[in-house]
Amino acid sequence: MKYTRLGRSGLKVSRIGLGCMSYEVTPAERPWHLDEEHARPFIRRALELGINYFDTANMYSGGASEEVLGRALRDFARREEVVIATKLYYPMRGDANAGGLSRKAIMHEIDASLRRLDTDHVDLYQIHRWDRHTPIEETLEALHDVVKAGKARYLGASTTLAWQFCKALHVADLRGWTRFAAMQNHYNLLYREEEREMLELCQAEGVGVVPWSPLARGRLARAWEETPSTVRGRYDPWGDGVYAAMREADRKVVDRVGEVAARLDVSRAQVALAWLLHQPAVTAPIVGATRMHHLEDAVAAVSLSLPDSEALRLEELYVPHPLAGIAVPGAAD
């Protein structure tokens, strides 16, 4: 495994992060999720492979993902040797103050996450989406207070527009508050809209980029299928919505990934992840794993040297996509 600093911070993370959305106490939320008994071996194997960076969120399976991750890391690792990241924004209850990024929500949710994770701090505390109903000053000051209270070491954001993220960085600097050290955004070979502004902004501001869905929810890891062959492929309405708009264009990219993988004699997943790791702005893709070869492929991609000519071949078929996976005015929130 290779390690790198998260942006300009002093925090070092593995070049692959393990995303824990698919792990819960009982597999009820989505058909492809793993219960705790079957999830624990993946966390243990990730540690054996040198992964030190584990990402979850309070809303994953209503907090169960945090519980499973916390118990596994307590049993398999030393707390000081791992990097635990979690997120908040989506409502965890049904009342008026549930969810969002108000001071009230932040102060409640950090404590709830720490209880579920069975730790006194998280290494990276991230806003899951932008809250257009709460002044960013209120959010940033509350997050700064969380850091100063020792409950989080670093702050991050996920899936904002570039102007929103730029504003947050500016306000934090202006007020002397803790600034975001990481951006967890939607970025892969099928969705490259982040190259327009966000990636260069992150490079200029010293922010680490830790993309979610680096394999486009599995679409880049297998040959194009009209009828999905995996459980997740058959029961993933959110993913179907995100990747529905540009099917024919996406199919050409998926086919090209297969061609490059065949020439290099590696898996499609390795090629898609190696391309991401080839991007100068990218620190560590967040990879989910429900089969052990998912982990093995992800780690193998770190050592795969992707020739520039092959990277260009992977990129040349891309066409602009509509915004996907991001909270925008008018969307449900």
matplotlib code that plots the C-alpha trace (Angstrom):
import matplotlib.pyplot as plt

x = [0.0, 1.1, 0.2, -0.2, -1.1, -4.7, -4.3, -1.9, -2.7, -0.3, -2.8, -1.6, -4.1, -3.9, -4.3, -7.5, -10.2, -12.8, -16.3, -18.6, -22.1, -22.8, -22.2, -25.0, -26.2, -28.9, -29.1, -32.5, -31.9, -30.6, -30.5, -26.7, -25.8, -23.9, -24.8, -22.2, -20.9, -20.2, -18.9, -16.2, -13.9, -13.8, -12.6, -10.1, -8.8, -8.6, -6.3, -4.2, -3.8, -2.6, -5.7, -5.9, -8.7, -12.4, -15.3, -18.9, -21.8, -24.4, -27.3, -25.9, -28.5, -29.6, -26.3, -25.7, -22.7, -21.0, -21.7, -20.3, -17.2, -16.6, -16.8, -14.6, -11.8, -11.9, -11.3, -8.8, -6.8, -5.3, -7.3, -4.3, -3.3, -6.6, -8.3, -12.1, -14.2, -18.0, -20.6, -23.7, -26.5, -29.4, -32.1, -31.8, -35.2, -38.6, -38.7, -38.2, -34.5, -33.5, -30.8, -29.2, -26.1, -27.4, -25.4, -28.1, -27.8, -24.0, -23.6, -26.1, -24.9, -21.2, -22.0, -24.3, -21.7, -19.0, -21.3, -22.0, -18.3, -17.3, -14.5, -13.9, -13.1, -13.3, -10.3, -12.4, -15.9, -17.6, -20.7, -22.6, -24.3, -24.6, -27.4, -28.9, -31.2, -28.5, -26.0, -22.5, -21.1, -23.3, -22.2, -18.5, -18.4, -20.1, -17.7, -14.8, -16.1, -16.3, -12.6, -11.6, -13.5, -11.3, -14.2, -12.8, -9.3, -10.0, -13.1, -14.3, -17.1, -18.9, -20.6, -21.0, -20.8, -17.4, -18.7, -20.2, -17.0, -15.0, -17.2, -16.8, -13.0, -13.1, -15.3, -13.3, -10.1, -11.7, -13.0, -9.9, -12.0, -10.9, -11.1, -12.1, -9.1, -11.0, -13.6, -15.5, -17.0, -18.7, -15.9, -15.2, -14.8, -18.5, -18.9, -16.1, -18.0, -15.8, -12.9, -14.6, -13.9, -13.8, -10.6, -8.5, -10.0, -9.0, -5.5, -5.1, -6.5, -4.5, -7.7, -7.5, -9.9, -11.4, -14.0, -17.1, -18.5, -15.1, -16.5, -19.9, -21.6, -20.0, -20.7, -17.0, -16.1, -18.0, -18.9, -22.0, -25.2, -28.7, -30.0, -27.8, -26.2, -25.5, -27.9, -26.9, -27.3, -30.9, -31.9, -30.2, -32.8, -30.7, -27.8, -30.1, -31.3, -27.8, -26.5, -29.7, -29.2, -26.2, -26.5, -25.1, -22.1, -21.5, -21.6, -18.7, -16.6, -17.4, -16.4, -13.2, -12.3, -12.7, -10.4, -7.7, -8.0, -7.6, -4.5, -2.9, -4.2, -5.8, -9.4, -11.7, -11.9, -8.1, -8.1, -10.9, -9.3, -5.8, -7.1, -8.5, -5.2, -3.5, -5.3, -3.0, -5.8, -7.0, -5.8, -7.8, -10.9, -13.5, -14.2, -17.0, -16.5, -19.0, -16.8, -13.2, -11.9, -13.3, -10.7, -7.9, -8.6, -8.7, -5.3, -3.8, -4.8, -2.5, 0.5, -0.8, 1.2, -1.3, 0.5, -0.4, -1.5, -4.0, -5.3, -6.0, -7.9, -10.0, -10.8, -11.4, -15.0, -16.4, -19.1, -20.6, -23.1, -25.9, -25.2, -25.8, -25.6, -25.6, -28.1, -29.3, -32.1, -35.5, -34.3, -35.9, -34.1]
y = [0.0, 3.6, 6.5, 10.2, 13.4, 14.5, 17.8, 20.1, 18.6, 16.5, 13.5, 10.5, 8.2, 5.1, 5.7, 3.6, 4.2, 1.6, 2.9, 1.2, 2.1, -1.6, -2.8, -2.9, -5.0, -6.7, -6.4, -4.7, -1.3, -2.6, -6.2, -6.1, -5.0, -7.3, -8.0, -7.6, -11.2, -11.0, -7.4, -7.8, -9.9, -7.1, -4.6, -7.0, -7.8, -4.1, -3.6, -6.5, -4.9, -1.7, 0.4, 2.8, 5.0, 4.0, 6.1, 6.0, 8.3, 8.7, 8.0, 4.7, 2.2, 4.6, 4.5, 0.8, 1.2, 3.3, 0.7, -2.2, -0.2, 0.9, -2.5, -4.0, -1.4, -1.8, -5.5, -5.5, -2.3, 0.3, 3.5, 5.7, 3.7, 4.2, 7.2, 7.2, 9.5, 10.0, 12.5, 14.3, 16.2, 13.8, 13.6, 10.8, 11.5, 12.9, 16.2, 19.8, 20.0, 16.6, 16.8, 19.8, 21.6, 23.9, 24.3, 22.2, 19.4, 19.4, 19.3, 16.5, 14.4, 14.4, 13.0, 10.4, 9.3, 9.1, 6.8, 4.5, 4.4, 3.8, 6.4, 9.8, 11.5, 11.0, 11.9, 13.5, 15.0, 15.8, 17.6, 15.1, 17.8, 21.6, 23.0, 26.0, 26.6, 27.3, 30.2, 28.8, 30.9, 29.0, 25.7, 26.5, 28.0, 24.9, 22.6, 24.7, 24.2, 20.5, 20.5, 22.7, 20.3, 17.5, 15.6, 15.8, 16.2, 17.5, 18.7, 17.7, 18.3, 16.1, 16.9, 20.6, 23.0, 24.7, 28.2, 26.8, 25.1, 28.2, 30.3, 27.9, 28.0, 31.8, 32.3, 29.9, 31.7, 35.1, 34.1, 32.1, 28.9, 25.3, 25.0, 21.9, 19.6, 17.2, 17.1, 13.8, 14.3, 12.2, 11.5, 8.5, 7.7, 8.0, 11.3, 13.8, 17.1, 17.8, 18.5, 21.8, 23.6, 21.5, 19.6, 22.7, 24.5, 21.7, 21.7, 25.4, 25.4, 22.3, 20.2, 16.4, 14.8, 11.5, 10.5, 8.5, 5.9, 5.5, 2.5, 4.2, 1.8, -1.2, -0.2, 0.3, -3.1, -5.3, -5.5, -3.4, -5.2, -4.4, -6.7, -6.3, -9.5, -8.4, -7.9, -4.3, -3.7, -5.1, -3.2, 0.3, 2.9, 5.8, 4.6, 4.0, 7.6, 9.0, 7.1, 7.1, 10.2, 9.3, 5.5, 5.3, 7.6, 5.6, 2.3, 3.4, 4.3, 1.0, -0.9, 1.1, 0.2, -3.5, -3.0, -1.4, -4.0, -6.8, -5.2, -4.8, -8.2, -6.8, -6.4, -3.6, -2.3, -2.0, 0.1, 2.4, 2.9, 3.3, 6.1, 7.9, 7.5, 8.8, 12.2, 14.7, 16.1, 12.7, 11.6, 8.4, 6.9, 5.6, 2.0, -0.2, -4.0, -6.8, -9.5, -10.0, -9.5, -6.0, -5.2, -7.1, -5.3, -1.9, -2.4, -3.8, -0.6, 1.4, -0.3, -0.4, 2.0, 3.2, 4.5, 8.0, 6.6, 4.3, 7.1, 9.2, 6.4, 6.0, 9.8, 10.5, 9.1, 11.2, 13.7, 16.3, 15.0, 16.7, 17.3, 14.1, 13.2, 16.8, 18.9, 21.8, 24.3, 22.7, 19.2, 17.4, 18.1]
z = [0.0, -0.6, 1.6, 0.9, 2.7, 2.6, 0.7, 2.5, 5.9, 7.8, 7.9, 5.9, 4.3, 2.2, -1.5, -1.3, 1.3, 2.3, 2.0, 4.6, 3.3, 2.5, 6.1, 8.7, 11.6, 9.7, 5.9, 5.6, 3.9, 0.5, -0.9, -1.5, 2.0, 4.3, 7.9, 10.6, 10.6, 6.9, 6.9, 9.5, 7.3, 4.8, 7.4, 8.7, 5.2, 4.4, 7.4, 6.3, 2.9, 4.4, 4.1, 7.1, 5.8, 6.5, 5.4, 6.6, 7.4, 10.1, 7.7, 6.3, 7.5, 10.1, 11.9, 11.8, 9.4, 12.1, 14.7, 12.6, 11.7, 15.2, 16.7, 13.9, 14.3, 18.1, 17.6, 14.7, 15.0, 17.3, 17.3, 16.7, 13.5, 11.6, 10.0, 10.6, 8.5, 8.9, 7.5, 8.5, 6.7, 6.0, 8.6, 11.2, 12.8, 11.7, 13.6, 12.3, 13.4, 12.1, 9.4, 7.9, 9.1, 11.8, 15.0, 16.8, 14.2, 14.2, 18.0, 18.3, 15.4, 16.2, 19.7, 18.2, 15.7, 18.3, 20.5, 17.5, 16.5, 20.1, 19.9, 21.4, 18.1, 14.4, 12.2, 9.4, 9.9, 6.6, 5.5, 3.3, 1.2, 1.1, 3.4, 1.5, 4.5, 7.0, 6.7, 6.0, 8.8, 11.3, 9.9, 9.8, 13.3, 14.7, 12.9, 14.1, 17.7, 17.1, 16.2, 19.1, 21.5, 20.3, 18.7, 15.1, 13.9, 10.3, 8.4, 4.9, 2.5, 0.0, -3.3, -3.4, -6.3, -6.8, -5.9, -2.7, -1.7, -2.6, -0.4, 2.5, 2.3, 2.0, 5.1, 7.2, 6.3, 6.9, 10.4, 11.4, 11.6, 10.7, 6.9, 4.9, 4.2, 1.9, -0.8, -1.3, -4.7, -7.5, -9.9, -12.2, -15.9, -16.5, -14.6, -15.1, -14.6, -11.6, -14.0, -15.0, -11.8, -8.6, -9.2, -10.0, -7.1, -4.7, -6.1, -5.8, -2.2, -1.0, -0.5, -0.8, -3.3, -2.2, -4.8, -4.1, -6.6, -8.4, -10.3, -11.1, -8.7, -10.5, -14.0, -14.8, -13.3, -15.7, -19.3, -20.4, -19.5, -20.6, -17.8, -14.7, -13.5, -9.9, -7.0, -6.7, -10.4, -10.2, -7.1, -7.2, -8.2, -7.0, -9.2, -12.1, -11.9, -11.7, -14.7, -16.9, -18.9, -21.0, -21.6, -25.1, -24.3, -21.1, -22.9, -25.2, -22.2, -20.5, -23.7, -23.9, -20.3, -21.3, -24.2, -22.1, -19.4, -22.0, -23.4, -19.9, -18.7, -15.6, -14.4, -15.5, -11.9, -11.7, -14.9, -13.8, -10.4, -11.8, -14.1, -11.1, -9.1, -12.2, -11.8, -10.0, -7.8, -6.5, -3.1, -2.4, -4.1, -1.6, -2.7, -1.5, -1.2, -0.8, -2.4, -1.4, -5.0, -4.8, -2.2, -3.9, -7.2, -5.5, -3.8, -7.0, -8.8, -6.6, -8.1, -11.7, -13.9, -16.5, -19.6, -20.7, -24.0, -22.4, -20.1, -23.2, -24.8, -21.7, -21.7, -25.4, -25.6, -22.7, -23.5, -21.1, -18.6, -16.6, -12.9, -10.9, -7.3, -6.1, -4.0, -6.1, -5.5, -6.2, -5.3, -2.4, 0.8]

ax = plt.figure().add_subplot(projection="3d")
ax.plot(x, y, z, "-o")
ax.set_aspect("equal")
plt.show()
